[in-house]
Each structure stands twice: as structure tokens, then as C-alpha cells.
Amino acid sequence: MPELTSLQSSIAQPGTDIGDVTINNAAGAAAVNVQDGGNTITVDGTVTAVAQPGVDIGDVTLTAGEAHIGEIGGKAVAIVVTPTLTVGATYVANDFVGTNNTAMTFAGAARIAAGGGAVVGATLIDYALASVAAELWLFSAAPAGLGLDSAAFTITDADALTCIGVIPFASYYTSALNSISNGSIPNGNLPFKLPAGTSLFGALVTRGAPAYTNGLVSVRICVSQD
């Protein structure tokens, strides 16, 4: 019986008899037997089977992983965050709106740890009907500090390097109980690649003087995941 070593995949071609072959792929791994008629291939380790036109590769078991078969398009998720306001007050232009020195966490923005995607939509929901200009600053890692709630917004130079973009909110649509603003995203999307984890991080900055108390403002982002 001929023996092949360090072979990672075997591809059958039409009309070819490969005989009895033993393949040692990864010592100590579970053996896998692939049979086709009188031919037997014994593999220690992982088998990669590549189908060719007119070739029956037999029964194949697919396990979960990042290699996708037949997937068309990406996956979109919408994530809503209502920041907890440490102070809550009548803010002034350029104030940080949120928890002291703490960014909002948009959990699950990436499909896998250290994954990527693109932010394709952002909406500010204003339950106080203040309807003032604001911005959502988005980061691929949690900023070290953002300033205090209802005080001047600030970030370090190092945190600025992790900012994937800024989404402004300008025009509002109002109802009797609330108002909504659709953010203006440059070029229609903000691509990102996370260094770790699956979360994006955000800071809401007001450019007006809204009277917000806790629970009166929310932000939703829509992400197309890689």
C-alpha cells in the first residue's frame, strides 16, 4: 500500500483510480475513513473535500465554523442604547450626554470577536422633544475618558485614533410625544474592524441646549456585519 505523508486534501478526478491510500495528516487526531467502492482513504486529522464536476464525493458532514457555503449577502443588526445620565440637566452646546467618562456600549455590533462590518444607519430618539443638533461619536474600543455628564466633551489623542467616525443629527421629525432624527452617515456607511470583542462604543454630544433627564434620549444604530 503506498503511503503519503503531510497531505492535507485529496481530490478525486473523473476516471481516476487512486487505489488504497493511507494519509497521515495530523498525528494523534481522530481517524477519518472515506470509502468509494473498493477504494479506502484513511486520514488522521482534517479532511478537505473539493467537489469537481461529475465526481461523487459521497456523504459529507459539515460542522460549524467561519467557512460558509451558500450564504448570500450579509447580516444586519439594529442596536438601541439609552444612556444613563449621571447628572441630567439643561445641557449647553458641546456637552457630553451620558455617564461620567463612560461610553455607550453597542453590544453585538460585530458577528464574531475582532470582527468587522459597517454602520449603515443611526437614529436619535428624543423623548423630551428638545430636537436640538447632536452628534454620535463611534469608537472601536472603549475610550479612556469622555468628560463628565453635562460638561465639555473631550477625548484623548489615543482615543481619537479609535474613532471610526462621527454621525451628526440635524433635522428632526416630531410627534406629540417625541422627535426623531436620522443621522447623516458619510458615504452611506462607516466601516470598522474591531481589535477585540464584538462591541462598538459611542458618545452622544449635544450642539444645543436640550433639557434631558435620565431616560429621555436613546440612540439606535444599524450595522451590516461581515
Backbone as CSV, one residue per row, in Angstrom:
resi,resn,N_x,N_y,N_z,CA_x,CA_y,CA_z,C_x,C_y,C_z
1,MET,0.858,-1.199,0.000,0.000,0.000,0.000,0.887,1.241,0.000
2,PRO,0.717,2.166,-0.934,1.512,3.390,-0.927,1.105,4.281,0.226
3,GLU,2.052,4.985,0.813,1.761,5.872,1.944,2.183,7.292,1.612
4,LEU,1.258,8.283,1.892,1.545,9.697,1.677,1.577,10.373,3.029
5,THR,2.516,11.269,3.229,2.596,11.990,4.493,2.412,13.474,4.266
6,SER,1.852,14.147,5.316,1.661,15.614,5.305,0.812,16.076,4.145
7,LEU,-0.194,15.279,3.761,-1.113,15.675,2.697,-2.395,16.161,3.334
8,GLN,-2.847,17.385,2.986,-3.989,17.993,3.647,-5.297,17.771,2.918
9,SER,-5.281,17.499,1.636,-6.532,17.284,0.928,-6.314,16.304,-0.209
10,SER,-7.360,15.539,-0.543,-7.321,14.610,-1.657,-8.481,14.910,-2.568
11,ILE,-8.196,15.125,-3.852,-9.235,15.486,-4.818,-9.323,14.390,-5.875
12,ALA,-10.488,13.753,-5.956,-10.681,12.713,-6.960,-11.022,13.339,-8.298
13,GLN,-10.440,12.821,-9.365,-10.732,13.263,-10.711,-11.524,12.178,-11.440
14,PRO,-12.359,12.555,-12.406,-13.167,11.561,-13.132,-12.286,10.493,-13.780
15,GLY,-12.659,9.204,-13.589,-11.965,8.105,-14.250,-10.652,7.734,-13.622
16,THR,-10.327,8.277,-12.437,-9.049,8.006,-11.797,-9.232,7.060,-10.631
17,ASP,-8.459,5.947,-10.628,-8.488,5.010,-9.513,-7.285,5.323,-8.632
18,ILE,-7.551,5.851,-7.425,-6.434,6.229,-6.567,-5.982,5.079,-5.676
19,GLY,-6.648,3.926,-5.768,-6.236,2.757,-5.013,-6.411,2.917,-3.522
20,ASP,-5.678,2.108,-2.745,-5.733,2.193,-1.290,-4.627,3.127,-0.821
21,VAL,-4.995,4.209,-0.146,-4.031,5.219,0.274,-4.199,5.500,1.756
22,THR,-3.101,5.560,2.483,-3.112,5.979,3.871,-2.467,7.351,3.955
23,ILE,-3.202,8.338,4.548,-2.703,9.700,4.643,-2.533,10.054,6.116
24,ASN,-1.336,10.387,6.524,-1.082,10.819,7.890,-1.042,12.340,7.897
25,ASN,-2.143,12.946,8.331,-2.272,14.398,8.224,-1.926,15.114,9.515
26,ALA,-2.363,14.571,10.631,-2.085,15.207,11.914,-2.001,14.120,12.968
27,ALA,-0.806,13.871,13.443,-0.606,12.785,14.385,-1.452,12.977,15.637
28,GLY,-2.087,11.899,16.067,-2.869,11.946,17.280,-4.314,12.353,17.100
29,ALA,-4.682,12.854,15.897,-6.065,13.267,15.670,-6.915,12.057,15.328
30,ALA,-8.224,12.240,15.453,-9.139,11.137,15.164,-9.062,10.746,13.694
31,ALA,-9.086,9.448,13.431,-9.004,8.964,12.060,-10.348,9.092,11.362
32,VAL,-10.292,9.422,10.074,-11.493,9.538,9.256,-11.326,8.623,8.060
33,ASN,-12.296,7.746,7.818,-12.260,6.852,6.667,-13.206,7.342,5.586
34,VAL,-12.706,7.487,4.380,-13.525,7.860,3.241,-13.498,6.699,2.265
35,GLN,-14.677,6.140,1.942,-14.744,4.983,1.073,-15.527,5.288,-0.183
36,ASP,-15.039,4.803,-1.292,-15.736,4.913,-2.566,-15.507,3.615,-3.319
37,GLY,-16.485,2.709,-3.239,-16.323,1.410,-3.863,-15.231,0.618,-3.162
38,GLY,-14.220,0.172,-3.929,-13.122,-0.598,-3.360,-11.986,0.261,-2.862
39,ASN,-12.089,1.577,-2.989,-11.008,2.462,-2.577,-11.244,2.971,-1.158
40,THR,-10.224,2.945,-0.353,-10.331,3.439,1.021,-9.215,4.429,1.291
41,ILE,-9.586,5.603,1.847,-8.598,6.602,2.258,-8.743,6.781,3.759
42,THR,-7.683,6.544,4.497,-7.694,6.732,5.944,-6.889,7.986,6.261
43,VAL,-7.544,8.936,6.965,-6.910,10.221,7.233,-6.861,10.469,8.731
44,ASP,-5.675,10.792,9.245,-5.547,11.215,10.639,-5.569,12.730,10.652
45,GLY,-6.711,13.344,11.037,-6.795,14.798,11.080,-7.962,15.319,10.276
46,THR,-7.786,16.485,9.699,-8.861,17.179,8.994,-8.826,16.854,7.513
47,VAL,-9.993,16.551,6.959,-10.111,16.256,5.536,-10.754,17.440,4.835
48,THR,-10.158,17.876,3.749,-10.771,18.889,2.904,-11.198,18.234,1.610
49,ALA,-12.497,18.187,1.368,-13.007,17.559,0.160,-13.463,18.636,-0.806
50,VAL,-12.948,18.601,-2.024,-13.301,19.580,-3.047,-14.025,18.871,-4.176
51,ALA,-15.275,19.245,-4.405,-16.071,18.584,-5.442,-15.677,19.098,-6.822
52,GLN,-15.574,18.189,-7.771,-15.321,18.510,-9.162,-16.537,18.074,-9.986
53,PRO,-16.791,18.702,-11.120,-17.932,18.294,-11.948,-17.901,16.805,-12.269
54,GLY,-19.002,16.133,-12.016,-19.106,14.720,-12.350,-18.513,13.788,-11.319
55,VAL,-18.067,14.307,-10.168,-17.443,13.473,-9.149,-18.369,13.365,-7.945
56,ASP,-18.659,12.156,-7.513,-19.467,11.919,-6.326,-18.517,11.747,-5.151
57,ILE,-18.502,12.720,-4.231,-17.590,12.624,-3.097,-18.245,11.945,-1.901
58,GLY,-19.445,11.430,-2.074,-20.099,10.678,-1.012,-20.793,11.569,-0.003
59,ASP,-21.015,11.011,1.180,-21.703,11.746,2.246,-20.713,12.652,2.957
60,VAL,-21.082,13.938,3.113,-20.206,14.921,3.748,-20.923,15.517,4.952
61,THR,-20.241,15.572,6.092,-20.777,16.198,7.295,-20.124,17.559,7.479
62,LEU,-20.952,18.616,7.549,-20.445,19.967,7.736,-20.577,20.359,9.199
63,THR,-19.513,20.911,9.767,-19.545,21.386,11.141,-19.500,22.900,11.164
64,ALA,-19.919,23.489,12.296,-19.963,24.949,12.416,-18.578,25.545,12.309
65,GLY,-18.492,26.704,11.667,-17.220,27.394,11.517,-17.400,28.657,10.714
66,GLU,-16.306,29.271,10.350,-16.359,30.520,9.611,-16.314,30.330,8.104
67,ALA,-16.209,29.089,7.626,-16.271,28.814,6.194,-17.734,28.593,5.827
68,HIS,-18.300,29.496,5.025,-19.725,29.446,4.713,-19.961,28.871,3.322
69,ILE,-21.017,28.085,3.206,-21.418,27.520,1.930,-22.808,28.037,1.595
70,GLY,-22.928,28.716,0.474,-24.237,29.136,0.010,-24.800,30.370,0.667
71,GLU,-23.997,31.123,1.439,-24.518,32.327,2.078,-24.463,33.490,1.105
72,ILE,-25.584,34.171,0.943,-25.675,35.296,0.024,-25.978,36.550,0.833
73,GLY,-25.132,37.567,0.693,-25.356,38.811,1.416,-24.868,38.718,2.845
74,GLY,-24.960,39.826,3.583,-24.505,39.868,4.954,-25.659,39.798,5.933
75,LYS,-25.331,40.066,7.181,-26.330,40.045,8.250,-26.424,41.442,8.838
76,ALA,-27.632,41.936,9.045,-27.836,43.273,9.600,-28.433,43.161,10.997
77,VAL,-27.959,44.017,11.909,-28.495,44.066,13.263,-28.788,45.515,13.632
78,ALA,-29.809,45.726,14.462,-30.135,47.046,14.999,-29.952,47.003,16.510
79,ILE,-29.239,47.984,17.041,-28.908,48.006,18.468,-29.339,49.348,19.048
80,VAL,-30.142,49.307,20.113,-30.636,50.519,20.766,-29.983,50.664,22.138
81,VAL,-29.475,51.861,22.416,-28.885,52.144,23.725,-29.502,53.430,24.273
82,THR,-29.938,53.377,25.527,-30.397,54.564,26.244,-29.365,54.892,27.309
83,PRO,-28.578,55.930,27.118,-27.506,56.204,28.081,-28.054,56.590,29.448
84,THR,-27.354,56.145,30.495,-27.687,56.555,31.855,-27.010,57.893,32.132
85,LEU,-27.794,58.913,32.433,-27.258,60.250,32.651,-26.852,60.423,34.113
86,THR,-25.580,60.696,34.324,-25.103,60.882,35.696,-25.712,62.126,36.334
87,VAL,-25.817,63.197,35.566,-26.336,64.461,36.075,-27.758,64.679,35.585
88,GLY,-27.925,64.776,34.256,-29.228,65.094,33.695,-29.558,66.531,34.023
89,ALA,-29.669,67.367,33.010,-29.815,68.806,33.267,-30.195,69.492,31.981
90,THR,-30.208,70.824,32.034,-30.274,71.597,30.807,-28.840,71.763,30.312
91,TYR,-28.519,71.016,29.277,-27.157,70.996,28.750,-26.899,72.275,27.956
92,VAL,-25.619,72.506,27.695,-25.244,73.600,26.808,-24.448,73.007,25.654
93,ALA,-24.272,73.785,24.604,-23.585,73.300,23.409,-22.210,72.725,23.755
94,ASN,-21.908,71.573,23.117,-20.623,70.874,23.237,-20.504,70.025,24.508
95,ASP,-21.619,69.827,25.224,-21.601,68.967,26.409,-21.666,67.493,26.024
96,PHE,-21.054,66.680,26.870,-21.198,65.229,26.797,-22.507,64.843,27.468
97,VAL,-23.269,63.929,26.824,-24.549,63.472,27.358,-24.423,61.984,27.675
98,GLY,-24.333,61.639,28.958,-24.192,60.231,29.314,-23.684,60.035,30.714
99,THR,-23.088,58.857,30.941,-22.498,58.522,32.234,-21.088,59.088,32.296
100,ASN,-20.708,59.670,33.424,-19.383,60.272,33.556,-18.275,59.374,33.007
101,ASN,-17.528,59.906,32.017,-16.353,59.222,31.468,-16.625,57.792,30.997
102,THR,-17.854,57.513,30.603,-18.214,56.151,30.189,-18.993,56.189,28.878
103,ALA,-18.520,55.429,27.919,-19.179,55.381,26.613,-20.388,54.453,26.644
104,MET,-21.308,54.674,25.730,-22.382,53.710,25.493,-21.780,52.476,24.827
105,THR,-22.288,51.297,25.164,-21.808,50.048,24.577,-22.856,49.501,23.623
106,PHE,-22.493,49.396,22.351,-23.366,48.789,21.352,-22.930,47.334,21.187
107,ALA,-23.435,46.487,22.087,-23.016,45.092,22.140,-23.514,44.326,20.917
108,GLY,-22.675,43.425,20.428,-23.058,42.593,19.291,-22.995,43.305,17.956
109,ALA,-22.250,44.399,17.881,-22.135,45.106,16.610,-21.412,44.256,15.572
110,ALA,-20.434,43.478,16.011,-19.733,42.549,15.120,-20.283,41.148,15.328
111,ARG,-20.259,40.347,14.291,-20.805,38.988,14.351,-19.922,38.058,15.169
112,ILE,-18.604,38.269,15.107,-17.648,37.446,15.846,-16.645,38.362,16.535
113,ALA,-15.936,37.838,17.513,-14.920,38.614,18.215,-13.849,39.096,17.237
114,ALA,-13.469,40.362,17.377,-12.491,41.007,16.494,-12.982,41.042,15.049
115,GLY,-14.301,41.025,14.889,-14.885,41.073,13.546,-15.061,42.499,13.063
116,GLY,-15.771,42.638,11.972,-15.966,43.952,11.382,-17.327,44.094,10.745
117,GLY,-17.491,45.184,10.045,-18.754,45.476,9.382,-18.808,46.934,9.006
118,ALA,-20.019,47.466,8.910,-20.200,48.874,8.583,-21.478,49.375,9.235
119,VAL,-21.404,50.545,9.851,-22.595,51.201,10.385,-23.305,51.873,9.216
120,VAL,-24.530,51.450,8.944,-25.256,51.941,7.771,-26.443,52.822,8.130
121,GLY,-26.742,52.931,9.422,-27.860,53.774,9.843,-27.729,54.168,11.298
122,ALA,-28.245,55.350,11.641,-28.243,55.807,13.038,-29.443,56.715,13.252
123,THR,-30.116,56.543,14.368,-31.305,57.324,14.697,-31.231,57.794,16.137
124,LEU,-31.555,59.067,16.357,-31.654,59.603,17.714,-33.129,59.756,18.045
125,ILE,-33.554,59.176,19.172,-34.941,59.274,19.618,-34.965,60.197,20.829
126,ASP,-35.661,61.318,20.692,-35.685,62.369,21.713,-37.074,62.389,22.355
127,TYR,-37.177,61.805,23.561,-38.467,61.725,24.241,-38.838,63.052,24.908
128,ALA,-37.868,63.971,24.975,-38.113,65.266,25.614,-38.564,66.325,24.614
129,LEU,-38.555,65.972,23.335,-38.931,66.906,22.269,-38.042,68.157,22.238
130,ALA,-36.775,67.975,22.643,-35.846,69.109,22.589,-35.444,69.396,21.139
131,SER,-35.223,68.339,20.367,-34.962,68.440,18.918,-33.806,69.388,18.580
132,VAL,-32.674,69.180,19.271,-31.516,70.033,19.004,-30.424,69.226,18.312
133,ALA,-29.529,69.925,17.642,-28.432,69.277,16.933,-27.558,68.488,17.911
134,ALA,-27.105,67.322,17.442,-26.253,66.467,18.275,-25.377,65.616,17.365
135,GLU,-24.441,64.905,17.974,-23.559,64.013,17.227,-23.368,62.715,17.998
136,LEU,-23.210,61.633,17.263,-22.826,60.348,17.835,-21.398,60.052,17.394
137,TRP,-20.483,60.001,18.346,-19.096,59.627,18.079,-18.964,58.135,18.338
138,LEU,-18.446,57.389,17.362,-18.334,55.939,17.490,-16.869,55.511,17.539
139,PHE,-16.580,54.536,18.406,-15.215,54.075,18.639,-15.150,52.550,18.544
140,SER,-14.000,52.058,18.090,-13.795,50.609,18.011,-13.311,50.025,19.338
141,ALA,-12.915,50.875,20.267,-12.515,50.453,21.610,-13.051,51.474,22.606
142,ALA,-13.272,51.046,23.831,-13.843,51.941,24.840,-12.890,53.093,25.136
143,PRO,-13.334,54.341,24.990,-12.467,55.488,25.283,-12.101,55.545,26.760
144,ALA,-10.904,56.046,27.035,-10.448,56.137,28.422,-11.244,57.175,29.203
145,GLY,-11.668,58.243,28.549,-12.434,59.280,29.235,-13.145,60.159,28.227
146,LEU,-14.321,60.641,28.597,-15.121,61.468,27.692,-15.522,62.787,28.338
147,GLY,-15.145,62.977,29.594,-15.618,64.119,30.341,-16.807,63.738,31.188
148,LEU,-17.262,64.689,31.978,-18.406,64.449,32.856,-19.710,64.752,32.131
149,ASP,-20.762,64.074,32.560,-22.084,64.357,32.023,-22.429,65.826,32.257
150,SER,-22.971,66.480,31.246,-23.358,67.885,31.306,-22.146,68.807,31.479
151,ALA,-20.982,68.327,30.969,-19.767,69.149,30.949,-19.112,68.978,29.583
152,ALA,-18.078,69.745,29.315,-17.454,69.754,27.992,-16.962,68.367,27.580
153,PHE,-17.328,67.970,26.377,-16.907,66.689,25.813,-15.436,66.756,25.425
154,THR,-14.679,65.715,25.784,-13.267,65.684,25.446,-12.791,64.247,25.311
155,ILE,-11.844,63.993,24.395,-11.220,62.680,24.259,-9.713,62.871,24.109
156,THR,-8.959,61.842,24.446,-7.514,61.896,24.300,-7.133,61.655,22.836
157,ASP,-5.876,61.964,22.513,-5.382,61.696,21.163,-5.416,60.201,20.864
158,ALA,-5.107,59.391,21.871,-5.136,57.931,21.673,-6.548,57.449,21.374
159,ASP,-7.539,58.000,22.071,-8.925,57.617,21.811,-9.390,58.099,20.440
160,ALA,-8.875,59.251,20.015,-9.241,59.767,18.691,-8.834,58.786,17.593
161,LEU,-7.756,58.062,17.804,-7.305,57.084,16.808,-8.254,55.903,16.684
162,THR,-9.056,55.655,17.705,-10.007,54.539,17.651,-11.392,54.973,17.187
163,CYS,-11.562,56.269,16.905,-12.862,56.764,16.448,-13.072,56.368,14.989
164,ILE,-14.151,55.634,14.717,-14.414,55.197,13.340,-15.186,56.244,12.550
165,GLY,-15.758,57.233,13.265,-16.482,58.293,12.573,-17.460,59.002,13.491
166,VAL,-17.976,60.128,13.006,-18.923,60.944,13.749,-20.188,61.106,12.906
167,ILE,-21.337,60.816,13.512,-22.617,60.892,12.803,-23.417,62.069,13.362
168,PRO,-23.661,63.104,12.554,-24.433,64.251,13.041,-25.944,64.028,12.909
169,PHE,-26.683,64.600,13.857,-28.145,64.638,13.814,-28.548,66.103,13.707
170,ALA,-29.273,66.443,12.666,-29.629,67.854,12.445,-31.134,68.039,12.328
171,SER,-31.734,67.446,11.302,-33.180,67.608,11.086,-33.974,66.612,11.926
172,TYR,-35.103,67.066,12.481,-35.952,66.222,13.317,-37.357,66.127,12.727
173,TYR,-37.985,64.993,13.009,-39.388,64.779,12.694,-40.096,64.600,14.034
174,THR,-41.154,65.359,14.260,-41.765,65.383,15.585,-43.168,64.780,15.597
175,SER,-43.502,64.209,16.739,-44.876,63.809,17.035,-45.288,64.580,18.285
176,ALA,-46.463,64.288,18.816,-46.907,64.996,20.013,-46.087,64.610,21.243
177,LEU,-45.428,63.437,21.188,-44.742,62.932,22.374,-43.225,62.862,22.253
178,ASN,-42.696,62.896,21.042,-41.261,62.714,20.872,-40.819,63.231,19.508
179,SER,-39.513,63.197,19.289,-38.983,63.571,17.980,-37.876,62.597,17.593
180,ILE,-37.659,62.481,16.299,-36.709,61.504,15.773,-35.842,62.189,14.724
181,SER,-34.543,61.890,14.784,-33.611,62.422,13.788,-32.806,61.283,13.187
182,ASN,-32.732,61.240,11.858,-31.910,60.260,11.168,-30.521,60.848,10.949
183,GLY,-29.508,60.144,11.411,-28.152,60.637,11.291,-27.668,60.649,9.851
184,SER,-26.791,61.583,9.561,-26.194,61.684,8.231,-24.844,60.974,8.247
185,ILE,-24.792,59.791,7.598,-23.573,58.976,7.609,-22.756,59.269,6.358
186,PRO,-21.494,59.650,6.499,-20.654,59.943,5.333,-20.582,58.760,4.386
187,ASN,-20.852,59.014,3.108,-20.781,57.978,2.065,-21.732,56.805,2.310
188,GLY,-22.685,56.979,3.226,-23.700,55.941,3.440,-23.318,54.842,4.397
189,ASN,-22.044,54.760,4.793,-21.658,53.740,5.766,-20.338,54.111,6.421
190,LEU,-20.130,53.563,7.607,-18.879,53.732,8.343,-18.286,52.344,8.585
191,PRO,-17.305,51.930,7.797,-16.714,50.609,8.000,-15.875,50.571,9.277
192,PHE,-15.795,49.389,9.880,-14.984,49.235,11.083,-14.431,47.827,11.179
193,LYS,-13.339,47.701,11.909,-12.734,46.405,12.258,-12.338,46.497,13.722
194,LEU,-12.905,45.627,14.543,-12.660,45.692,15.977,-11.339,45.013,16.345
195,PRO,-10.613,45.567,17.301,-9.392,44.907,17.755,-9.681,43.700,18.635
196,ALA,-10.843,43.692,19.270,-11.244,42.591,20.159,-12.742,42.726,20.435
197,GLY,-13.342,41.637,20.901,-14.749,41.675,21.284,-15.688,41.922,20.115
198,THR,-16.961,42.188,20.435,-17.979,42.390,19.397,-18.691,43.746,19.527
199,SER,-18.219,44.602,20.427,-18.936,45.852,20.709,-18.313,47.076,20.053
200,LEU,-19.177,47.976,19.608,-18.785,49.342,19.295,-19.129,50.205,20.505
201,PHE,-18.484,51.368,20.596,-18.698,52.258,21.727,-19.049,53.646,21.212
202,GLY,-19.976,54.329,21.910,-20.456,55.604,21.415,-20.541,56.674,22.478
203,ALA,-20.417,57.919,22.035,-20.581,59.079,22.910,-21.535,60.042,22.229
204,LEU,-22.542,60.492,22.972,-23.506,61.453,22.457,-23.076,62.851,22.898
205,VAL,-22.968,63.752,21.939,-22.532,65.123,22.203,-23.619,66.067,21.697
206,THR,-24.068,66.975,22.546,-25.079,67.932,22.113,-24.421,69.194,21.566
207,ARG,-25.037,69.760,20.543,-24.584,71.035,19.998,-25.630,72.123,20.241
208,GLY,-26.534,71.834,21.186,-27.563,72.807,21.558,-27.739,72.827,23.057
209,ALA,-28.960,73.079,23.510,-29.233,73.169,24.951,-30.482,72.374,25.301
210,PRO,-30.424,71.038,25.156,-31.607,70.229,25.484,-31.753,70.048,26.994
211,ALA,-32.994,69.919,27.451,-33.267,69.613,28.860,-33.525,68.121,28.967
212,TYR,-32.460,67.354,29.177,-32.578,65.901,29.272,-32.468,65.464,30.722
213,THR,-33.353,64.599,31.135,-33.184,63.851,32.371,-33.049,62.381,31.989
214,ASN,-32.736,61.559,32.953,-32.431,60.162,32.662,-33.584,59.465,31.935
215,GLY,-33.238,58.761,30.843,-34.227,58.002,30.085,-34.911,58.775,28.982
216,LEU,-34.525,60.046,28.762,-35.228,60.863,27.774,-34.549,60.945,26.417
217,VAL,-33.506,60.140,26.197,-32.880,60.124,24.881,-32.292,58.729,24.636
218,SER,-32.484,58.224,23.426,-31.939,56.924,23.022,-31.276,57.056,21.658
219,VAL,-30.364,56.125,21.379,-29.689,56.082,20.080,-29.779,54.665,19.535
220,ARG,-30.135,54.551,18.269,-30.162,53.246,17.600,-29.206,53.276,16.431
221,ILE,-28.390,52.233,16.294,-27.547,52.109,15.116,-27.906,50.811,14.379
222,CYS,-27.756,50.817,13.077,-27.950,49.617,12.258,-26.603,49.262,11.650
223,VAL,-26.223,48.010,11.804,-24.900,47.544,11.372,-25.034,46.406,10.381
224,SER,-24.321,46.521,9.275,-24.165,45.403,8.340,-22.892,44.669,8.712
225,GLN,-23.034,43.422,9.182,-21.899,42.674,9.689,-21.178,41.890,8.594
226,ASP,-19.872,41.792,8.716,-19.089,40.956,7.810,-19.343,39.500,8.126
